[in-house]
Amino acid sequence: MSISCQHCGSDLTAPQSVRIAEYHFGRLEALQQDPVEGPGFKYHFEQPDTYTILCNICKRLVRTLPIKAVLTPK
């Protein structure tokens, strides 16, 4: 059984057929810096809650899935 793209019909089980993208969300804070010291802002990272699977042939969205935290046993 093969998994195919609902848009173009390409086989998504083939090597390099999908692109998995995890988006990094956040915000910028302005800083008073000399251009030699840095870019003039600081990035505050926020943990994303989803990632997407994109078809590498037609570059369209196949699916969005939630990111679940992996718990490590003690």
ZIBELJO-V720758 format. One record per helix or strand of 2 or more residues. SS is the DSSP state (H for helix, E for strand). FROM is the first residue (numbers start at 1). TO is the last residue. Records with the same first field share a line. If there is no record, write none. Layout:
SS=FROM-TO / FROM-TO
//
This chain:
E=18-22 / 25-30 / 41-46 / 50-55 / 61-66
//
